[in-house]
Structures are given as structure tokens and as C-alpha cells.
């Protein structure tokens, strides 16, 4: 891929996809905003599961009293990294009521989605339409706060492509402390940086370390037990519908083993990527990032529904074939519908139907989900080495 396009070329590439993306985001708001009329935490969940319109933004706001949230990590423990916790809390300071909190949060998330699209359009060789027209934005755009993490990931890649490595490292550091697993993207770019002077790599590592301290240290000092809850929660969190449960693992007893398997698999793949880069010096970082992050999603003990947003963004950046991107987007929509239909049946305690639905619909869908994720990872792994005649390398490759 080449250096980023200039402003005019990016605008031309952005114009039509942005209209489609904005329309999808508007529809996402309309379909979920009705939840502000259902005030009780459990009442909201019952309605949203049945209406296929659930949003963590509303549910967790209700859980925190439907007003101004406690200060994250200082007054309240949160199962997310620091910057996502702040992103959850800040809109409640400006608009604590139910409707205002959801509207302000959604506006910020929609802006993240559109700015992510702009950066995709600025990078030649990407496929912005995969992101702009994906039904994943319709059903997952307002489900959680993940767009807050996708934005600095895309921004960091854009900055790196433009030769602004220090700013890119800073942006990716923010992405890490918003959703943690972008650390894989940062690792790939640090690997690429070894093509230049070692001093540059050390500077980038220093930027990550400094920003990590700046972001985390105040909360760690003011609320150590609540700040550490993110790490503890993810260590002990039970296995959710995943490859492990498909294989018959116990959701509690197998937690430590699942953590170890995921870590070994991702670390092994990262070592393989590093070996390929050392041997060829022609690693395509966007596809390497796509491969590693999709593998993480395959092997992790939890696959939260909104992770499809990350997958779609990665597929757009890696410019996967249309058939693969289309299949992933359709499956993302099907996954959403089936997962929340299951929650609806469970909430209504219709156990005979739950048992049938699990056997005939839900678990087959989970199997298809992981087959699709594995296909995305495999395609990216097998296409992450640039051809020798691919032309002069870009700033993102040197």
C-alpha cells in the first residue's frame, strides 16, 4: 500500500460510502433509542431481548442508577480498560438522564465510526465499503462502546502510513487502554520498525510505556482494588459460548486451561509472523494484524457479540475478497439475531424451547461463527507477505 491519499482524493473516496454509513448509523439509533422508555433494568432487558434491540449502553446505565455514574475505578469497579471506563462515565456527567446519556453516547460512537471510515478511505488498497455498508454497524453500533477502541486503531494505522510513527504509537497506545487486544496491532508495527534504526523502536516502546503510565497510574493510585478488577475479572471470567464449549469443556473448571490455550496460540502465531518478517522483510502489516486479531477472537474464551465490529474493520483494512467480507457481515447479523433470541427465550424461562433452540439453532450458529473467523484468519495469514514486485514499500511497511 502507498502513503495516504491527499485530502481531495480521500474526500472523493469517502463521499458516497459515508452517506450509506450515516444512514445505517441513524437506523441503529432509531431501533435502539426506544429502550429509553423502559426504565427498570430488568424491564429494559426483557423488552430489548424480545425486540432484538438490546444495548449495553442503556442496560449498564440503568444498573448504575440511570443518572451520573460513579467515577470509574475511584468509586466503582469496571470490567473494561481505563479509557473505555472513562468513555462510559463522561456522557453521564453532561447528560445524566436516560435519553440524554444514550443520545450523547451514540453521537460520539457514530462520529468514531465515520472518522474510522475516513481513515480507511485515506489508505489506498483498503476496502472502505466493507465497513461503510456492513449490517454489523446496524446491530452492534449501539450495543457497546467498542467503536471508541476501533477509532484509535484505525487512526494509528493511518498515522503510521503517513510516516508519523511516534503519533501512531501514541494512538495505538490509546487503543490498547480502550480495548486491550489492539496491543497485537502495536506489536506488529513495532516489529516492522526493526527495519529501521533500533533507536526508533525504543522510542516507540517508550511512548507506549509513558502513555500507559499516564493513563493508568492515577486510577491505580486512587482506587487500586477497583482498577485491578479489569485484569482479575478477565482472568476468572467463565467461558462463554465459544470453541471450548462446542468441544464440551466445563465453563468454570476449564477457565485456566482456556486462558493458557489462547495465550499460547496467539503467541505462537505472533512468533511465526515475526519469523516471516525477519526472513522476507515484506510483511503486510494490515493483513498480519487482521490475522492475529482474528486468531485471538477464535481462541479467546469469550466472544462478545460486538467483536464483529472489529472483525469487519479488520477485513476492510486488509482488503479481503468480497465473498469473505460479505459472508462475515451476513453472519454477524445472523449471530446477533440468534444470540438475542436465545436470551429472550431464557428470560421468559421457556425451557423446552430453550433446549430445542440451543440444539437446533444456537450451537450450529456458533460453529459457523468460528468457521468464519478461522477463514478470515487463514486468508490473512496466507496473504500477508507482499509480492517482490509490489512496488516501493510505503511508510507503513518501512
C-alpha positions as CSV (number, residue, x, y, z in Angstrom):
1,X,0.0,0.0,0.0
2,X,1.1,3.5,-0.7
3,X,1.2,6.6,1.5
4,X,-2.2,8.1,2.4
5,X,-4.2,9.9,-0.3
6,X,-4.4,13.6,-0.2
7,X,-7.4,15.4,1.2
8,X,-9.3,15.7,-2.1
9,X,-8.8,12.1,-3.2
10,X,-9.9,10.9,0.3
11,X,-13.0,13.1,0.2
12,X,-14.0,11.6,-3.2
13,X,-13.5,8.1,-1.9
14,X,-15.4,8.9,1.3
15,X,-18.4,10.8,-0.1
16,X,-20.8,8.0,-1.1
17,X,-19.8,5.4,1.5
18,X,-20.2,8.0,4.2
19,X,-23.8,8.6,3.2
20,X,-24.6,4.9,3.4
21,X,-22.7,4.6,6.7
22,X,-24.5,7.5,8.2
23,X,-27.9,6.1,7.1
24,X,-27.1,2.7,8.8
25,X,-26.0,4.5,11.9
26,X,-29.2,6.6,12.0
27,X,-31.2,3.4,11.7
28,X,-29.1,1.9,14.5
29,X,-30.1,4.8,16.8
30,X,-33.8,4.6,15.9
31,X,-34.0,0.9,16.6
32,X,-32.3,1.1,20.0
33,X,-33.4,4.5,21.3
34,X,-36.9,3.3,22.2
35,X,-35.2,1.5,25.0
36,X,-35.0,4.8,26.9
37,X,-38.8,4.4,27.6
38,X,-38.2,1.2,29.6
39,X,-36.8,2.4,32.9
40,X,-36.2,-0.6,35.1
41,X,-33.0,-2.6,34.5
42,X,-34.8,-6.0,34.2
43,X,-37.8,-4.5,32.4
44,X,-35.4,-3.0,29.8
45,X,-33.7,-6.3,29.3
46,X,-36.9,-8.2,28.8
47,X,-38.2,-5.7,26.2
48,X,-34.9,-5.4,24.4
49,X,-34.3,-9.1,24.1
50,X,-37.7,-9.6,22.6
51,X,-37.4,-6.6,20.3
52,X,-33.8,-7.5,19.3
53,X,-32.8,-4.0,20.3
54,X,-30.5,-4.6,23.3
55,X,-27.8,-2.1,24.2
56,X,-25.2,-2.4,27.0
57,X,-25.1,1.4,26.9
58,X,-28.7,1.6,28.3
59,X,-28.5,-1.6,30.4
60,X,-25.4,-0.6,32.3
61,X,-26.6,3.0,32.6
62,X,-29.7,1.6,34.3
63,X,-27.6,-0.6,36.5
64,X,-25.7,2.5,37.7
65,X,-28.9,4.2,38.7
66,X,-29.8,6.0,35.4
67,X,-28.0,9.1,36.5
68,X,-24.5,10.4,36.9
69,X,-22.2,7.4,37.2
70,X,-19.7,6.9,40.0
71,X,-16.2,7.9,39.0
72,X,-14.7,4.9,37.3
73,X,-12.0,3.0,39.3
74,X,-12.1,5.6,42.0
75,X,-15.7,5.0,43.2
76,X,-16.7,2.0,41.0
77,X,-15.0,-1.1,39.6
78,X,-15.4,-1.7,35.9
79,X,-14.6,-4.7,33.8
80,X,-13.1,-2.6,31.0
81,X,-9.8,-0.9,30.5
82,X,-9.4,2.6,31.8
83,X,-10.2,4.7,28.7
84,X,-13.4,2.7,28.0
85,X,-14.4,3.2,31.6
86,X,-13.9,6.9,31.2
87,X,-15.8,6.8,27.9
88,X,-18.8,5.2,29.7
89,X,-18.7,7.7,32.5
90,X,-18.2,11.0,30.8
91,X,-21.5,11.3,28.9
92,X,-23.3,10.7,32.3
93,X,-21.7,13.9,33.6
94,X,-23.0,16.0,30.8
95,X,-26.4,14.3,30.2
96,X,-27.2,12.0,33.2
97,X,-30.8,11.3,32.2
98,X,-31.6,8.2,30.3
99,X,-32.4,9.7,26.9
100,X,-29.7,12.2,27.0
101,X,-27.0,9.8,28.1
102,X,-27.9,7.4,25.3
103,X,-28.1,10.1,22.6
104,X,-24.8,11.7,23.6
105,X,-23.0,8.4,23.8
106,X,-24.4,7.3,20.4
107,X,-23.4,10.6,18.7
108,X,-19.8,10.0,19.9
109,X,-19.8,6.4,18.7
110,X,-21.3,7.4,15.3
111,X,-18.6,10.0,15.0
112,X,-16.0,7.3,15.7
113,X,-17.5,5.1,13.0
114,X,-17.4,7.9,10.4
115,X,-13.9,9.0,11.3
116,X,-12.8,5.4,11.1
117,X,-14.3,5.3,7.6
118,X,-12.4,8.5,6.6
119,X,-9.1,7.0,7.6
120,X,-9.9,3.8,5.7
121,X,-10.7,5.9,2.7
122,X,-7.3,7.7,3.0
123,X,-5.4,4.4,2.9
124,X,-5.1,3.1,-0.7
125,X,-5.6,-0.6,-1.0
126,X,-8.3,-0.9,1.7
127,X,-12.0,-1.6,1.0
128,X,-14.0,1.1,2.8
129,X,-17.3,-0.3,1.6
130,X,-16.8,-3.4,3.7
131,X,-17.1,-1.1,6.8
132,X,-19.5,1.5,5.5
133,X,-22.2,-0.9,4.3
134,X,-21.9,-3.6,6.9
135,X,-25.1,-4.6,8.7
136,X,-22.8,-5.1,11.8
137,X,-23.0,-1.3,12.3
138,X,-26.8,-1.6,12.4
139,X,-27.0,-4.1,15.2
140,X,-23.7,-3.6,17.0
141,X,-23.0,0.1,16.6
142,X,-25.1,0.9,19.7
143,X,-24.5,-2.4,21.5
144,X,-21.4,-1.4,23.4
145,X,-18.6,1.1,23.3
146,X,-16.2,-0.8,21.0
147,X,-16.1,2.0,18.4
148,X,-14.2,4.0,20.9
149,X,-11.4,1.5,20.5
150,X,-11.7,0.9,16.8
151,X,-11.2,4.7,16.1
152,X,-7.6,5.0,17.6
153,X,-6.7,1.6,16.0
154,X,-7.6,3.0,12.5
155,X,-6.1,6.4,13.3
156,X,-2.8,4.8,14.4
157,X,-2.5,2.8,11.2
158,X,-3.3,6.0,9.2
159,X,-0.6,7.9,11.0
160,X,1.9,5.1,10.6
161,X,1.2,5.1,6.8
162,X,1.9,8.8,6.7
163,X,5.3,8.3,8.4
164,X,4.3,9.7,11.7
165,X,5.4,6.7,13.8
166,X,5.5,8.5,17.2
167,X,2.0,9.7,16.8
168,X,0.9,6.3,15.6
169,X,2.4,4.7,18.6
170,X,0.5,7.1,20.8
171,X,-2.8,6.5,19.1
172,X,-2.3,2.7,19.3
173,X,-1.4,3.0,23.0
174,X,-4.8,4.7,23.5
175,X,-6.5,1.9,21.6
176,X,-4.8,-0.7,23.9
177,X,-6.1,1.0,27.0
178,X,-9.6,1.2,25.5
179,X,-9.9,-2.4,24.5
180,X,-6.5,-4.1,25.2
181,X,-6.3,-6.5,22.2
182,X,-5.1,-3.8,19.8
183,X,-1.8,-4.5,21.6
184,X,-1.4,-7.1,18.8
185,X,-1.5,-4.3,16.2
186,X,1.0,-2.3,18.1
187,X,3.3,-5.3,18.3
188,X,3.1,-5.8,14.5
189,X,4.1,-2.2,13.9
190,X,7.0,-2.4,16.4
191,X,8.1,-5.5,14.5
192,X,8.1,-3.5,11.3
193,X,10.0,-0.7,12.9
194,X,13.0,-3.0,13.3
195,X,13.7,-2.4,9.6
196,X,15.0,1.0,10.7
197,X,17.3,2.1,13.5
198,X,16.9,0.3,16.8
199,X,16.6,3.7,18.5
200,X,13.4,4.3,16.7
201,X,11.9,1.1,18.0
202,X,13.0,2.0,21.6
203,X,11.4,5.4,21.2
204,X,8.1,3.8,20.2
205,X,8.2,1.4,23.1
206,X,9.0,4.4,25.4
207,X,5.9,6.2,24.1
208,X,3.7,3.2,24.8
209,X,5.2,2.8,28.3
210,X,4.8,6.5,29.1
211,X,1.2,6.7,27.9
212,X,0.3,3.5,29.7
213,X,1.6,5.0,33.0
214,X,-0.1,8.4,32.3
215,X,-3.4,6.7,31.6
216,X,-3.4,4.1,34.3
217,X,-1.3,5.4,37.2
218,X,-3.8,8.0,38.6
219,X,-6.6,5.4,38.8
220,X,-4.3,2.7,40.2
221,X,-3.2,5.1,43.0
222,X,-6.7,6.3,43.8
223,X,-8.5,3.0,43.6
224,X,-6.2,0.1,43.4
225,X,-8.7,-2.7,44.0
226,X,-11.2,-1.3,41.6
227,X,-8.5,-0.6,38.9
228,X,-7.2,-4.2,39.1
229,X,-10.7,-5.6,38.7
230,X,-10.5,-5.5,34.9
231,X,-7.5,-7.8,35.0
232,X,-8.9,-10.0,37.7
233,X,-12.3,-10.3,36.0
234,X,-10.9,-11.3,32.7
235,X,-8.7,-13.9,34.4
236,X,-11.5,-15.6,36.3
237,X,-14.4,-14.9,33.8
238,X,-16.3,-18.0,32.9
239,X,-16.1,-19.4,29.4
240,X,-19.0,-18.2,27.2
241,X,-20.3,-19.8,24.0
242,X,-17.1,-20.5,22.2
243,X,-14.9,-23.2,20.7
244,X,-14.3,-24.5,24.2
245,X,-18.0,-25.1,25.0
246,X,-18.5,-26.5,21.5
247,X,-15.9,-29.1,22.5
248,X,-17.7,-29.9,25.7
249,X,-15.4,-28.0,28.1
250,X,-16.7,-27.1,31.6
251,X,-17.4,-23.3,31.6
252,X,-15.8,-22.9,35.1
253,X,-13.3,-25.7,35.5
254,X,-11.6,-25.2,32.1
255,X,-11.1,-21.4,32.5
256,X,-7.4,-21.5,33.3
257,X,-6.8,-24.0,30.5
258,X,-8.7,-21.8,28.0
259,X,-6.6,-18.8,29.1
260,X,-3.4,-20.8,28.5
261,X,-4.5,-22.2,25.2
262,X,-5.4,-18.8,23.9
263,X,-2.2,-17.2,25.1
264,X,-0.1,-20.0,23.6
265,X,-1.9,-19.9,20.2
266,X,-1.7,-16.2,19.8
267,X,1.9,-16.0,21.0
268,X,2.9,-18.9,18.7
269,X,1.2,-17.1,15.7
270,X,3.0,-13.9,16.7
271,X,6.3,-15.7,16.7
272,X,5.5,-17.1,13.2
273,X,4.7,-13.6,11.9
274,X,7.9,-12.3,13.4
275,X,9.9,-15.1,11.7
276,X,8.2,-14.3,8.3
277,X,9.1,-10.7,8.7
278,X,12.7,-11.4,9.6
279,X,13.1,-13.7,6.7
280,X,11.3,-11.8,4.0
281,X,11.1,-8.1,5.1
282,X,7.9,-8.0,3.1
283,X,5.3,-8.4,5.7
284,X,2.0,-6.6,5.0
285,X,1.2,-5.2,8.4
286,X,-2.6,-4.7,7.9
287,X,-3.1,-8.3,6.9
288,X,-0.8,-9.5,9.7
289,X,-2.8,-7.5,12.2
290,X,-6.0,-8.9,10.8
291,X,-4.7,-12.5,11.1
292,X,-3.5,-12.2,14.7
293,X,-6.6,-10.4,15.9
294,X,-9.0,-12.9,14.2
295,X,-7.0,-15.7,15.7
296,X,-7.4,-14.1,19.1
297,X,-11.1,-14.0,18.6
298,X,-11.1,-17.7,17.6
299,X,-9.1,-18.8,20.6
300,X,-10.4,-16.5,23.3
301,X,-12.8,-18.0,25.9
302,X,-15.3,-15.1,25.3
303,X,-16.6,-13.8,22.0
304,X,-18.8,-10.7,22.8
305,X,-21.2,-10.1,20.0
306,X,-19.9,-6.6,19.2
307,X,-16.5,-8.1,18.4
308,X,-17.9,-8.4,14.9
309,X,-17.3,-4.7,14.5
310,X,-13.6,-5.3,15.0
311,X,-13.7,-8.2,12.5
312,X,-15.4,-6.1,9.9
313,X,-13.0,-3.2,10.4
314,X,-10.0,-5.5,10.1
315,X,-11.4,-7.1,6.9
316,X,-11.9,-3.6,5.4
317,X,-8.3,-2.6,6.3
318,X,-6.9,-5.9,5.0
319,X,-8.9,-5.7,1.8
320,X,-10.2,-9.3,1.9
321,X,-12.2,-10.6,-1.1
322,X,-15.8,-9.5,-1.3
323,X,-17.2,-13.0,-0.8
324,X,-15.4,-13.4,2.5
325,X,-16.3,-9.9,3.7
326,X,-19.9,-10.4,2.6
327,X,-20.2,-13.8,4.4
328,X,-18.8,-12.3,7.6
329,X,-21.2,-9.4,7.5
330,X,-24.2,-11.6,6.9
331,X,-23.1,-14.0,9.7
332,X,-22.6,-11.0,12.0
333,X,-26.3,-10.1,11.5
334,X,-27.5,-13.7,11.9
335,X,-25.3,-14.1,15.0
336,X,-26.9,-11.1,16.6
337,X,-30.5,-12.3,15.9
338,X,-29.9,-15.8,17.1
339,X,-28.0,-14.8,20.2
340,X,-30.6,-12.4,21.4
341,X,-33.5,-14.7,20.5
342,X,-31.8,-17.2,22.8
343,X,-31.6,-14.6,25.6
344,X,-35.3,-13.8,25.1
345,X,-36.3,-17.5,25.5
346,X,-34.1,-17.8,28.6
347,X,-35.6,-14.6,30.1
348,X,-39.1,-16.0,29.6
349,X,-38.0,-19.3,31.1
350,X,-39.4,-21.3,28.3
351,X,-37.1,-24.2,29.0
352,X,-38.3,-26.8,26.4
353,X,-37.9,-24.2,23.7
354,X,-34.6,-23.1,25.0
355,X,-33.2,-26.7,24.9
356,X,-34.5,-27.2,21.3
357,X,-33.3,-23.8,20.2
358,X,-29.8,-24.4,21.6
359,X,-29.5,-27.8,19.9
360,X,-31.1,-26.9,16.5
361,X,-30.1,-23.2,16.0
362,X,-27.8,-21.6,18.5
363,X,-24.9,-24.0,18.7
364,X,-24.8,-24.6,14.9
365,X,-24.6,-20.9,14.5
366,X,-21.7,-20.7,17.0
367,X,-19.9,-23.3,14.9
368,X,-20.5,-21.2,11.7
369,X,-19.2,-18.2,13.6
370,X,-15.9,-19.8,14.4
371,X,-15.6,-21.3,10.9
372,X,-15.9,-17.8,9.5
373,X,-13.4,-16.3,12.0
374,X,-11.0,-19.1,11.2
375,X,-11.4,-18.4,7.4
376,X,-10.7,-14.7,7.9
377,X,-7.6,-15.5,10.0
378,X,-6.4,-18.1,7.5
379,X,-6.9,-15.8,4.5
380,X,-5.0,-13.0,6.1
381,X,-2.2,-15.4,7.2
382,X,-1.8,-16.7,3.7
383,X,-1.8,-13.3,2.1
384,X,0.3,-11.2,4.5
385,X,3.6,-11.3,2.5
386,X,3.9,-8.7,-0.2
387,X,5.0,-9.9,-3.6
388,X,8.6,-8.9,-4.6
389,X,7.3,-6.8,-7.5
390,X,4.7,-5.0,-5.4
391,X,6.5,-1.7,-5.9
392,X,8.2,0.6,-3.5
393,X,7.2,0.0,0.1
394,X,5.1,2.5,1.9
395,X,5.6,4.3,5.2
396,X,3.5,1.6,6.9
397,X,5.9,-1.0,5.7
398,X,9.3,0.5,6.5
